[in-house]
Amino acid sequence: MTETLHCEPIELELVGLDGNAFSLMGAFRRAAREQSRTPEEIKAVMDDCMSGDYDHLLQVLVKHTR
């Protein structure tokens, strides 16, 4: 697992999205860009998502969304 930069959670409802890992990460990336997160913040979250299994990916996304 990697450390992610501290940033405020983004507004994104994960429930109802396509459960594919790449789809979820894409939704996060788009929402984060729209909500003015820096490329470094987004990359840190994406790197953390990819540092483990699918469960880890979900935990990371839940931690960074509200």
Residue frames relative to the residue before (quaternion, step in Angstrom):
aa qw qx qy qz dx dy dz
M 1.0000 0.0000 0.0000 0.0000 0.00 0.00 0.00
T 0.2617 -0.7667 0.5680 0.1452 3.53 -1.05 0.77
E 0.5157 -0.6121 0.4946 0.3388 3.53 -1.26 0.39
T 0.2138 -0.7619 0.5941 0.1445 3.55 -1.01 0.76
L 0.5645 -0.5697 0.4679 0.3712 3.53 -1.21 0.52
H 0.4635 -0.6576 0.5061 0.3108 3.54 -1.08 0.64
C 0.1914 0.7457 -0.6255 0.1267 3.55 -0.83 0.97
E 0.6085 -0.5489 0.4201 0.3898 3.51 -1.20 0.51
P 0.5467 -0.6052 0.4534 0.3595 3.60 -1.04 0.66
I 0.3876 -0.7034 0.5412 0.2490 3.56 -1.13 0.60
E 0.5105 -0.6017 0.5126 0.3386 3.53 -1.30 0.34
L 0.3305 0.7083 -0.5661 0.2621 3.57 -0.52 1.20
E 0.2523 -0.7537 0.5919 0.1337 3.55 -0.77 1.06
L 0.2612 -0.7973 0.5290 0.1273 3.57 -0.42 1.23
V 0.5922 0.5704 -0.3655 0.4363 3.59 1.12 -0.65
G 0.7838 0.3030 -0.2470 0.4826 3.54 -0.87 0.99
L 0.5713 0.5666 -0.3968 0.4416 3.58 1.23 -0.16
D 0.6268 -0.4858 0.4389 0.4224 3.54 -1.30 0.35
G 0.4115 -0.7629 0.4550 0.2040 3.58 -0.77 1.03
N 0.4148 0.7019 -0.4754 0.3305 3.59 1.26 0.05
A 0.5593 -0.6447 0.4060 0.3266 3.59 -0.86 0.97
F 0.6875 0.4775 -0.2927 0.4622 3.59 0.87 -0.91
S 0.6214 0.5364 -0.3302 0.4659 3.57 1.09 -0.69
L 0.6594 0.5033 -0.3024 0.4694 3.58 0.96 -0.88
M 0.6675 0.4875 -0.3062 0.4723 3.59 0.91 -0.86
G 0.6344 0.5299 -0.3252 0.4593 3.58 1.05 -0.74
A 0.6378 0.5158 -0.3204 0.4739 3.56 1.00 -0.82
F 0.6420 0.5114 -0.3223 0.4716 3.58 0.98 -0.84
R 0.6641 0.5207 -0.3073 0.4399 3.57 0.84 -1.00
R 0.6677 0.4977 -0.3051 0.4619 3.61 0.89 -0.91
A 0.6755 0.4887 -0.2953 0.4665 3.58 0.87 -0.96
A 0.6473 0.5218 -0.3244 0.4511 3.60 0.95 -0.82
R 0.6419 0.5089 -0.3249 0.4726 3.59 0.98 -0.81
E 0.6626 0.5122 -0.3006 0.4564 3.57 0.93 -0.92
Q 0.7301 0.3932 -0.2173 0.5149 3.57 1.16 -0.62
S 0.5613 -0.6937 0.3296 0.3083 3.54 1.24 0.72
R 0.3017 0.7188 -0.5623 0.2760 3.58 0.93 0.82
T 0.5202 -0.6480 0.4520 0.3243 3.57 -1.06 0.69
P 0.6254 -0.5332 0.4047 0.4010 3.58 -1.20 0.43
E 0.6247 0.5460 -0.3359 0.4459 3.58 1.07 -0.70
E 0.6464 0.5116 -0.3151 0.4703 3.59 0.99 -0.84
I 0.6637 0.5023 -0.2993 0.4664 3.56 0.92 -0.93
K 0.6592 0.5090 -0.3121 0.4572 3.59 0.89 -0.91
A 0.6350 0.5352 -0.3350 0.4451 3.59 0.96 -0.82
V 0.6636 0.4827 -0.3064 0.4825 3.60 0.95 -0.84
M 0.6562 0.5083 -0.3162 0.4595 3.61 0.91 -0.87
D 0.6399 0.5158 -0.3241 0.4684 3.60 0.97 -0.82
D 0.6489 0.5043 -0.3141 0.4753 3.58 0.98 -0.84
C 0.6175 0.5517 -0.3422 0.4440 3.60 0.98 -0.82
M 0.7506 0.4174 -0.2099 0.4672 3.56 0.91 -0.94
S 0.5671 0.6361 -0.3736 0.3663 3.58 1.26 -0.05
G 0.7722 0.2528 -0.1565 0.5616 3.59 1.26 0.02
D 0.7047 -0.4263 0.3405 0.4535 3.52 -1.22 -0.48
Y 0.7660 -0.3671 0.2610 0.4586 3.57 -1.33 -0.07
D 0.6243 0.5354 -0.3394 0.4565 3.60 0.99 -0.79
H 0.6410 0.5184 -0.3189 0.4677 3.56 0.97 -0.85
L 0.6205 0.5468 -0.3343 0.4520 3.58 0.96 -0.88
L 0.6738 0.4931 -0.2969 0.4635 3.58 0.87 -0.94
Q 0.6426 0.5248 -0.3223 0.4558 3.59 0.96 -0.83
V 0.6473 0.5098 -0.3186 0.4686 3.58 0.96 -0.85
L 0.6833 0.4866 -0.2996 0.4544 3.60 0.83 -0.92
V 0.6307 0.5189 -0.3332 0.4712 3.59 0.99 -0.79
K 0.6491 0.5344 -0.3100 0.4438 3.58 0.98 -0.87
H 0.7721 0.3649 -0.1706 0.4915 3.59 1.07 -0.76
T 0.6832 0.4107 -0.3032 0.5222 3.59 1.22 0.34
R 0.0957 -0.7661 0.6275 0.1009 3.51 -1.32 0.27
